[in-house]
Amino acid sequence: MVRVLTWDFRLNSLSGWQGLSGEYSISPEGNLHLPLAGTLAAEGLTQAELSDAAGELLRRRAGLDEQPMLSIELVSSLPVYVLGSVETRGAVSYRPGLTARQALSLAGGLFRAPAAQNIARTIVLSGEITEAQSQLRALRDEQARIQQELAELENAPFAAPQDVTRSDDVQSRLQEAEREARQVRLDSYSDLAVVLGEKADRLNQQLVLRDEQIAATREELASITSLNERGLAVNARVTSLSSALSELEAKRLEIETALLLLDEQRNQAARDRDTITTDAIASRLARLVQLEPDIANAEIGLSTAQSQLQVEMGVVMSDEDETAEPLPVFTLTRGGQEQEVSPSAELHPGDTLEITTRLPENTELSQN
């Protein structure tokens, strides 16, 4: 509302300047358009500053000696638009100094659906929350057990998470049975390695003995051959020693062949033993990779069910069965920019305020 006053010397009184006084709207560009005075920027000015600027502009445009008396009052402004989880969505009247918390109050406060409005839906959501919590707990327990088994297989230290409940369930017993079966296989390969080692020792002893026998037989054969050449020994003796030497060398070759086969068996047993641990590590790493998205999906499912139940109930229940009020979250949109603001943030005309809710920290929905 613009009022322009002039002093009438004839009547010795103030009179309004017709054609100028009246209600005007600030343009979307932030300008005020006044007849005769023209256009001036109003955005960012107080009412007193705008009055003074309009009076000075009017004096210059009208060719007045003195600046006319001009007053500007705020009649109305654009509303603030409140959306989200409130009782009454829509426009609320703006007044200078209006805060986000006050706008929430003008919109009727946070939305609260009666608990009995949809009892069947509430029961279903409570069951989904219980199921999601159980599934998430089982997945985390399995993840912790596998991580501990990996640490044992890799001989690395491991500390189980404090928030994971280690229960003696079927899965735990199955994993314990698998661990025992794996250890039995490892022990059997260890026993086999001992047996093969002892057999190799005996073969090596036989090989040493054959080498001694071959060396003695060769020495005797050389001596008899020398005597035979001088006519002091018969040919039968030379032939007998030659046959004995060939037999000893053949037996020595058999022992070497047996040692080679034994070494191959020992190497294969060692590889098979190492494969037991390697395969166990690989299978657990693969399961851990599968568990990561499963746990993430379970967390999302639990969070979604909790949020839905929160909307249905309007309040949430903590583990101590005490009512935990949801906290309002204020998101302000101004000039195309969106940001989260505090409850005491002052609003401007035309602002859009979206109000959502979140649980207080360390609060979980229970089946209640």
Beta strands, then each sheet from edge to edge (+ up, - down):
strand 1: 2-8
strand 2: 13-16
strand 3: 31-34
strand 4: 38-41
strand 5: 69-72
strand 6: 80-84
strand 7: 90-92
strand 8: 316-317
strand 9: 323-324
strand 10: 327-334
strand 11: 337-341
strand 12: 352-358
sheet 1: 2+ 1- 5+
sheet 2: 3+ 4-
sheet 3: 7+ 6- 12- 10+ 11-
sheet 4: 8+ 9-
end
